[in-house]
Amino acid sequence: MIVEFANQTQPEFAGDKIAAVKKAATERLRPVLMTTAAMVIGVVPLLTAAGAGAQSRFSIGLVITVGMTIGTLFTLFVVPTVYTFLADDHSGKVAGQSQSVLANEQ
């Protein structure tokens, strides 16, 4: 989501990938954190289970919690960093599309 949003907003910043990915990460921060929080809070009963099978439930809950946390950290920090190195320049994309639409209308 961050990469697609950054690709769409890059023309607004005249092809500046760093500014586009900062805006994308800022815009997508809340949905990413809310999704992670909802999942981790939903797993709390597995982490606090007692009785028969509690160890296996705890193991599953721990894997989900750690996996979601690591995945969120990668989403918020690693993906934007890698985007700045690997992303294509989309600064002329909007201008090129509007010119082709005008050419097709004539």
DSSP file (Angstrom, degrees, kcal/mol; ACC not computed):
  #  RESIDUE AA STRUCTURE BP1 BP2  ACC     N-H-->O    O-->H-N    N-H-->O    O-->H-N    TCO  KAPPA ALPHA  PHI   PSI    X-CA   Y-CA   Z-CA
    1    1 A M     >        0   0    0      0, 0.0     4,-2.4     0, 0.0     5,-0.2   0.000 360.0 360.0 360.0 -39.8    0.0    0.0    0.0
    2    2 A I  H  >  +     0   0    0      2,-0.2     4,-2.4     1,-0.2     5,-0.2   0.915 360.0  48.9 -66.0 -41.3    2.8    2.4    0.8
    3    3 A V  H  > S+     0   0    0      2,-0.2     4,-2.5     1,-0.2    -1,-0.2   0.932 113.0  46.2 -65.3 -45.8    4.6    1.7   -2.5
    4    4 A E  H  > S+     0   0    0      2,-0.2     4,-2.0     1,-0.2    -1,-0.2   0.916 113.9  48.5 -63.8 -42.7    1.4    2.2   -4.6
    5    5 A F  H  X S+     0   0    0     -4,-2.4     4,-1.9     1,-0.2    -1,-0.2   0.900 111.8  49.8 -64.1 -40.4    0.5    5.4   -2.7
    6    6 A A  H  X S+     0   0    0     -4,-2.4     4,-1.3     1,-0.2    -2,-0.2   0.891 108.9  52.4 -65.7 -39.2    4.0    6.7   -3.1
    7    7 A N  H  < S+     0   0    0     -4,-2.5    -1,-0.2     1,-0.2    -2,-0.2   0.885 111.6  46.8 -62.7 -37.8    3.9    6.0   -6.9
    8    8 A Q  H  < S+     0   0    0     -4,-2.0    -1,-0.2     1,-0.2    -2,-0.2   0.824 117.0  42.0 -74.4 -31.3    0.7    7.9   -7.2
    9    9 A T  H >X S+     0   0    0     -4,-1.9     3,-0.9     1,-0.2     4,-0.7   0.563  89.2  89.9 -92.8  -8.4    1.9   10.9   -5.2
   10   10 A Q  G ><>S+     0   0    0     -4,-1.3     5,-2.0     1,-0.2     3,-1.1   0.866  81.0  58.1 -59.7 -38.7    5.3   11.1   -6.7
   11   11 A P  G >45S+     0   0    0      0, 0.0     3,-1.4     0, 0.0    -1,-0.2   0.827  98.1  61.9 -61.3 -28.5    4.3   13.5   -9.6
   12   12 A E  G <45S+     0   0    0     -3,-0.9    -2,-0.2     1,-0.3    -3,-0.1   0.801 106.5  45.6 -63.5 -28.0    3.0   16.0   -7.0
   13   13 A F  G X<5S-     0   0    0     -3,-1.1     3,-1.3    -4,-0.7    -1,-0.3   0.082 119.8-107.7-104.4  21.8    6.6   16.3   -5.7
   14   14 A A  T < 5S-     0   0    0     -3,-1.4    77,-0.1     1,-0.3     3,-0.1   0.853  80.0 -48.4  56.0  39.9    8.2   16.6   -9.1
   15   15 A G  T 3 <S+     0   0    0     -5,-2.0     2,-1.0     1,-0.2    -1,-0.3   0.540  92.0 150.2  83.2   6.8    9.7   13.1   -9.0
   16   16 A D    <>  -     0   0    0     -3,-1.3     4,-2.0    -6,-0.4    -1,-0.2  -0.632  25.9-170.2 -76.1 104.4   11.2   13.4   -5.5
   17   17 A K  H  > S+     0   0    0     -2,-1.0     4,-2.6     1,-0.2     5,-0.2   0.861  80.8  54.2 -66.0 -37.3   11.0    9.8   -4.2
   18   18 A I  H  > S+     0   0    0      2,-0.2     4,-2.0     1,-0.2    -1,-0.2   0.925 110.5  45.0 -66.6 -43.8   11.9   10.6   -0.7
   19   19 A A  H  > S+     0   0    0      2,-0.2     4,-2.1     1,-0.2    -1,-0.2   0.897 114.1  50.8 -65.5 -39.3    9.1   13.2   -0.3
   20   20 A A  H  X S+     0   0    0     -4,-2.0     4,-2.4     1,-0.2    -2,-0.2   0.916 111.8  45.6 -65.7 -43.1    6.6   10.9   -1.9
   21   21 A V  H  X S+     0   0    0     -4,-2.6     4,-2.7     2,-0.2    -1,-0.2   0.835 110.4  54.7 -72.4 -30.6    7.4    8.0    0.3
   22   22 A K  H  X S+     0   0    0     -4,-2.0     4,-2.2    -5,-0.2    -1,-0.2   0.929 111.4  44.7 -64.4 -44.0    7.4   10.2    3.4
   23   23 A K  H  X S+     0   0    0     -4,-2.1     4,-2.6     2,-0.2    -2,-0.2   0.919 114.2  49.5 -65.3 -42.6    3.9   11.3    2.6
   24   24 A A  H  X S+     0   0    0     -4,-2.4     4,-2.2     1,-0.2    -2,-0.2   0.922 112.2  47.2 -62.8 -44.3    2.8    7.8    1.8
   25   25 A A  H  X S+     0   0    0     -4,-2.7     4,-0.8     1,-0.2    -1,-0.2   0.885 113.0  49.6 -65.5 -37.7    4.2    6.4    5.0
   26   26 A T  H  X S+     0   0    0     -4,-2.2     4,-0.5    -5,-0.2     3,-0.4   0.920 113.2  46.0 -65.3 -43.6    2.5    9.3    7.0
   27   27 A E  H  < S+     0   0    0     -4,-2.6     3,-0.2     1,-0.2    -2,-0.2   0.849 118.1  41.8 -68.2 -34.8   -0.8    8.7    5.3
   28   28 A R  H  X S+     0   0    0     -4,-2.2     4,-2.0    -5,-0.2    -1,-0.2   0.472  89.9  91.1 -94.4  -2.3   -0.7    4.9    5.8
   29   29 A L  H  X S+     0   0    0     -4,-0.8     4,-2.7    -3,-0.4     5,-0.2   0.938  85.8  48.6 -59.4 -50.4    0.7    4.9    9.3
   30   30 A R  H  X S+     0   0    0     -4,-0.5     4,-2.7     1,-0.2     5,-0.2   0.931 112.1  46.6 -61.2 -49.3   -2.7    4.9   11.1
   31   31 A P  H  > S+     0   0    0      0, 0.0     4,-2.1     0, 0.0    -1,-0.2   0.897 114.1  49.1 -61.2 -37.5   -4.3    2.0    9.1
   32   32 A V  H  X S+     0   0    0     -4,-2.0     4,-2.2     2,-0.2    -2,-0.2   0.942 114.3  44.3 -65.7 -46.6   -1.2   -0.1    9.4
   33   33 A L  H  X S+     0   0    0     -4,-2.7     4,-2.8    -5,-0.2     5,-0.2   0.880 112.8  51.6 -66.7 -37.5   -1.0    0.5   13.2
   34   34 A M  H  X S+     0   0    0     -4,-2.7     4,-2.3    -5,-0.2    -1,-0.2   0.899 110.5  48.6 -66.3 -39.7   -4.7   -0.1   13.7
   35   35 A T  H  X S+     0   0    0     -4,-2.1     4,-2.0    -5,-0.2    -2,-0.2   0.929 114.2  45.8 -64.9 -45.2   -4.6   -3.4   11.8
   36   36 A T  H  X S+     0   0    0     -4,-2.2     4,-2.8     1,-0.2     5,-0.2   0.933 113.1  49.5 -63.8 -46.0   -1.6   -4.6   13.8
   37   37 A A  H  X S+     0   0    0     -4,-2.8     4,-2.7     1,-0.2     5,-0.3   0.908 110.1  50.9 -61.4 -42.0   -3.1   -3.5   17.1
   38   38 A A  H  X S+     0   0    0     -4,-2.3     4,-1.8    -5,-0.2    -1,-0.2   0.907 113.2  45.6 -62.4 -41.7   -6.4   -5.2   16.3
   39   39 A M  H  X S+     0   0    0     -4,-2.0     4,-1.0     2,-0.2    -2,-0.2   0.930 114.7  46.3 -68.2 -45.1   -4.7   -8.5   15.5
   40   40 A V  H >X S+     0   0    0     -4,-2.8     3,-0.6     1,-0.2     4,-0.6   0.909 113.5  48.6 -66.7 -41.5   -2.4   -8.4   18.5
   41   41 A I  H >< S+     0   0    0     -4,-2.7     3,-0.8    -5,-0.2    -1,-0.2   0.870 108.2  56.1 -65.8 -34.9   -5.2   -7.5   20.9
   42   42 A G  H 3< S+     0   0    0     -4,-1.8    -1,-0.2    -5,-0.3    -2,-0.2   0.740 105.7  51.9 -66.7 -21.9   -7.3  -10.3   19.3
   43   43 A V  H XX S+     0   0    0     -4,-1.0     4,-1.5    -3,-0.6     3,-1.1   0.555  81.0  94.2 -91.4 -10.0   -4.5  -12.8   20.2
   44   44 A V  H <X S+     0   0    0     -3,-0.8     4,-1.8    -4,-0.6     3,-0.2   0.865  79.6  58.0 -53.6 -41.1   -4.2  -11.8   23.9
   45   45 A P  H 34 S+     0   0    0      0, 0.0    -1,-0.3     0, 0.0     4,-0.1   0.856 104.9  51.9 -59.8 -31.3   -6.6  -14.7   24.9
   46   46 A L  H X4 S+     0   0    0     -3,-1.1     3,-0.7     1,-0.2    -2,-0.2   0.874 109.9  49.0 -69.2 -35.0   -4.2  -17.2   23.3
   47   47 A L  H 3< S+     0   0    0     -4,-1.5    -1,-0.2     1,-0.2    -3,-0.1   0.780 116.3  41.7 -74.1 -26.3   -1.3  -15.7   25.3
   48   48 A T  T 3< S+     0   0    0     -4,-1.8    -1,-0.2     9,-0.1    -2,-0.2   0.198  85.0 136.9-105.5  15.6   -3.2  -15.8   28.6
   49   49 A A    <   -     0   0    0     -3,-0.7     2,-0.3     5,-0.2    -3,-0.1  -0.257  30.9-170.4 -65.5 148.9   -4.8  -19.2   28.1
   50   50 A A        +     0   0    0      2,-0.1     2,-0.2     3,-0.0    -2,-0.1  -0.946  41.6  32.2-135.0 157.1   -4.9  -21.7   31.0
   51   51 A G  S >  S+     0   0    0     -2,-0.3     3,-1.8     2,-0.0     4,-0.3  -0.594 101.2   7.2 100.1-160.2   -5.8  -25.3   31.3
   52   52 A A  T 3  S+     0   0    0      1,-0.3    -2,-0.1    -2,-0.2     0, 0.0  -0.383 133.2   9.1 -64.5 129.6   -5.5  -28.2   28.8
   53   53 A G  T 3> S+     0   0    0     -2,-0.1     4,-2.0    -4,-0.1    -1,-0.3   0.602  84.1 133.8  79.9  12.3   -3.6  -27.2   25.7
   54   54 A A  H <>  +     0   0    0     -3,-1.8     4,-2.5     1,-0.2    -5,-0.2   0.855  67.5  55.7 -65.3 -34.8   -2.5  -23.8   27.1
   55   55 A Q  H  > S+     0   0    0     -4,-0.3     4,-2.2     2,-0.2    -1,-0.2   0.907 108.8  46.2 -65.8 -40.9    1.1  -24.3   26.0
   56   56 A S  H  > S+     0   0    0      2,-0.2     4,-2.1     1,-0.2    -1,-0.2   0.888 113.4  49.2 -70.3 -36.9    0.2  -24.9   22.3
   57   57 A R  H  X S+     0   0    0     -4,-2.0     4,-2.7     2,-0.2    -2,-0.2   0.905 111.0  50.5 -65.6 -40.3   -2.2  -21.9   22.4
   58   58 A F  H  X S+     0   0    0     -4,-2.5     4,-2.7     2,-0.2    -2,-0.2   0.911 109.4  51.3 -62.4 -42.2    0.5  -19.7   23.9
   59   59 A S  H  X S+     0   0    0     -4,-2.2     4,-2.2     2,-0.2    -2,-0.2   0.917 112.0  46.0 -61.8 -44.1    3.0  -20.8   21.2
   60   60 A I  H  X S+     0   0    0     -4,-2.1     4,-2.3     2,-0.2    -2,-0.2   0.928 114.0  48.9 -64.8 -44.6    0.5  -19.9   18.4
   61   61 A G  H  X S+     0   0    0     -4,-2.7     4,-2.5     1,-0.2    -2,-0.2   0.882 110.9  50.5 -62.5 -39.2   -0.3  -16.6   20.1
   62   62 A L  H  X S+     0   0    0     -4,-2.7     4,-2.7     2,-0.2     5,-0.3   0.914 110.0  49.4 -66.2 -43.1    3.4  -15.8   20.5
   63   63 A V  H  X S+     0   0    0     -4,-2.2     4,-2.4    -5,-0.2    -2,-0.2   0.918 113.5  46.5 -62.3 -43.5    4.2  -16.5   16.9
   64   64 A I  H  X S+     0   0    0     -4,-2.3     4,-2.6     2,-0.2     5,-0.2   0.932 114.3  47.3 -64.8 -45.6    1.3  -14.4   15.7
   65   65 A T  H  X S+     0   0    0     -4,-2.5     4,-2.1     2,-0.2    -2,-0.2   0.941 116.4  42.0 -63.5 -48.8    2.2  -11.5   18.0
   66   66 A V  H  X S+     0   0    0     -4,-2.7     4,-2.8     2,-0.2     5,-0.3   0.904 115.0  51.9 -66.3 -40.9    5.9  -11.5   17.1
   67   67 A G  H  X S+     0   0    0     -4,-2.4     4,-2.6    -5,-0.3    -2,-0.2   0.917 111.1  46.3 -62.5 -44.0    5.2  -12.0   13.4
   68   68 A M  H  X S+     0   0    0     -4,-2.6     4,-2.2    -5,-0.2    -1,-0.2   0.891 113.4  49.8 -65.6 -38.9    2.7   -9.1   13.2
   69   69 A T  H  X S+     0   0    0     -4,-2.1     4,-2.2    -5,-0.2    -2,-0.2   0.936 113.9  43.8 -66.5 -46.2    5.1   -6.8   15.1
   70   70 A I  H  X S+     0   0    0     -4,-2.8     4,-2.4     1,-0.2    -2,-0.2   0.912 113.6  52.0 -65.0 -41.8    8.1   -7.7   12.9
   71   71 A G  H  X S+     0   0    0     -4,-2.6     4,-2.3    -5,-0.3    -1,-0.2   0.887 109.7  49.5 -61.1 -39.4    5.9   -7.3    9.8
   72   72 A T  H  X S+     0   0    0     -4,-2.2     4,-2.5     2,-0.2    -1,-0.2   0.910 109.6  50.7 -66.9 -42.4    4.7   -3.9   10.9
   73   73 A L  H  X>S+     0   0    0     -4,-2.2     4,-2.1     2,-0.2     5,-0.7   0.903 111.7  48.2 -62.2 -40.8    8.3   -2.7   11.6
   74   74 A F  I  X>S+     0   0    0     -4,-2.4     5,-2.5     3,-0.2     4,-0.6   0.919 111.9  50.3 -63.8 -42.3    9.3   -3.9    8.1
   75   75 A T  I  <5S+     0   0    0     -4,-2.3    -2,-0.2     1,-0.2    -1,-0.2   0.895 116.8  39.6 -62.3 -40.6    6.3   -2.2    6.6
   76   76 A L  I  <5S+     0   0    0     -4,-2.5    -1,-0.2    -5,-0.1    -2,-0.2   0.754 133.8  14.3 -84.4 -25.2    7.0    1.1    8.4
   77   77 A F  I  X5S+     0   0    0     -4,-2.1     4,-1.2    -5,-0.2    -3,-0.2   0.778 125.2  42.3-119.1 -45.9   10.8    1.3    8.1
   78   78 A V  I  X<S+     0   0    0     -5,-0.7     4,-2.8    -4,-0.6     5,-0.3   0.934 110.7  53.0 -76.5 -46.0   12.3   -1.2    5.6
   79   79 A V  H  ><S+     0   0    0     -5,-2.5     4,-2.4     1,-0.2    -1,-0.2   0.928 110.8  46.3 -59.2 -48.6    9.8   -0.8    2.7
   80   80 A P  H  > S+     0   0    0      0, 0.0     4,-1.7     0, 0.0    -1,-0.2   0.893 113.7  50.3 -61.5 -36.7   10.1    3.0    2.5
   81   81 A T  H  X S+     0   0    0     -4,-1.2     4,-0.8     1,-0.2    -2,-0.2   0.940 112.8  44.4 -65.3 -46.8   13.9    2.8    2.7
   82   82 A V  H >X S+     0   0    0     -4,-2.8     4,-2.3     1,-0.2     3,-0.6   0.857 108.2  60.4 -66.1 -34.5   14.1    0.2   -0.1
   83   83 A Y  H 3X S+     0   0    0     -4,-2.4     4,-2.4    -5,-0.3    -1,-0.2   0.898  98.9  56.3 -59.1 -41.6   11.5    2.2   -2.1
   84   84 A T  H 3< S+     0   0    0     -4,-1.7    -1,-0.2     1,-0.2    -2,-0.2   0.802 114.4  39.7 -63.7 -26.9   13.9    5.2   -2.2
   85   85 A F  H << S+     0   0    0     -4,-0.8    -1,-0.2    -3,-0.6    -2,-0.2   0.834 126.7  29.5 -88.2 -35.1   16.6    3.0   -3.8
   86   86 A L  H  < S+     0   0    0     -4,-2.3    -2,-0.2     2,-0.1    -3,-0.2   0.595  87.6 112.0-105.9 -13.2   14.6    0.9   -6.2
   87   87 A A     <  -     0   0    0     -4,-2.4     2,-0.1    -5,-0.3   -70,-0.1  -0.288  62.1-124.0 -70.1 146.7   11.6    3.0   -7.3
   88   88 A D        -     0   0    0      1,-0.1     2,-0.6   -71,-0.0    -1,-0.1  -0.426  33.4 -96.7 -79.0 161.9   11.2    4.3  -10.8
   89   89 A D        +     0   0    0      1,-0.1     3,-0.2    -2,-0.1    -1,-0.1  -0.741  41.5 174.5 -83.1 117.9   10.8    7.9  -11.6
   90   90 A H    >>  +     0   0    0     -2,-0.6     3,-0.8     1,-0.1     4,-0.5   0.081  44.6 111.2-108.6  20.5    7.0    8.6  -12.0
   91   91 A S  T 34 S+     0   0    0      1,-0.2     4,-0.4     2,-0.1     3,-0.2   0.852  82.9  39.3 -68.5 -34.4    7.3   12.4  -12.3
   92   92 A G  T 3> S+     0   0    0     -3,-0.2     4,-2.4     1,-0.2    -1,-0.2   0.404  90.8  93.8 -94.1   3.1    6.3   12.5  -16.0
   93   93 A K  H <> S+     0   0    0     -3,-0.8     4,-2.1     2,-0.2    -1,-0.2   0.921  86.3  44.1 -64.0 -46.5    3.6    9.9  -15.7
   94   94 A V  H  X S+     0   0    0     -4,-0.5     4,-2.3    -3,-0.2    -1,-0.2   0.921 114.9  48.8 -66.9 -43.6    0.7   12.2  -15.2
   95   95 A A  H  > S+     0   0    0     -4,-0.4     4,-1.9     1,-0.2    -1,-0.2   0.909 112.2  49.0 -63.7 -41.4    1.7   14.7  -17.9
   96   96 A G  H  X S+     0   0    0     -4,-2.4     4,-1.9     1,-0.2    -1,-0.2   0.877 111.0  50.1 -65.6 -38.0    2.2   11.9  -20.4
   97   97 A Q  H  X S+     0   0    0     -4,-2.1     4,-1.9    -5,-0.2    -2,-0.2   0.907 110.0  49.4 -67.8 -41.5   -1.2   10.3  -19.6
   98   98 A S  H  X S+     0   0    0     -4,-2.3     4,-2.0     1,-0.2    -1,-0.2   0.864 110.5  51.1 -68.5 -34.2   -3.0   13.6  -20.0
   99   99 A Q  H  X S+     0   0    0     -4,-1.9     4,-2.1     2,-0.2    -1,-0.2   0.885 110.0  49.2 -68.3 -38.6   -1.3   14.3  -23.3
  100  100 A S  H  X S+     0   0    0     -4,-1.9     4,-1.8     2,-0.2    -2,-0.2   0.856 110.2  51.3 -70.2 -32.9   -2.2   10.9  -24.7
  101  101 A V  H  X S+     0   0    0     -4,-1.9     4,-1.6     2,-0.2    -2,-0.2   0.913 111.2  47.9 -67.5 -42.5   -5.9   11.4  -23.6
  102  102 A L  H  X S+     0   0    0     -4,-2.0     4,-1.3     1,-0.2    -2,-0.2   0.885 110.4  51.7 -64.7 -38.1   -5.9   14.8  -25.4
  103  103 A A  H  < S+     0   0    0     -4,-2.1    -1,-0.2     1,-0.2    -2,-0.2   0.872 109.4  50.2 -66.8 -36.9   -4.4   13.2  -28.5
  104  104 A N  H  < S+     0   0    0     -4,-1.8    -1,-0.2     1,-0.2    -2,-0.2   0.813 106.6  55.3 -71.1 -30.3   -7.1   10.5  -28.5
  105  105 A E  H  <        0   0    0     -4,-1.6    -1,-0.2     1,-0.2    -2,-0.2   0.810 360.0 360.0 -72.9 -29.0   -9.9   13.0  -28.2
  106  106 A Q     <        0   0    0     -4,-1.3    -1,-0.2    -5,-0.1    -2,-0.2   0.477 360.0 360.0 -82.1 360.0   -8.8   14.9  -31.2
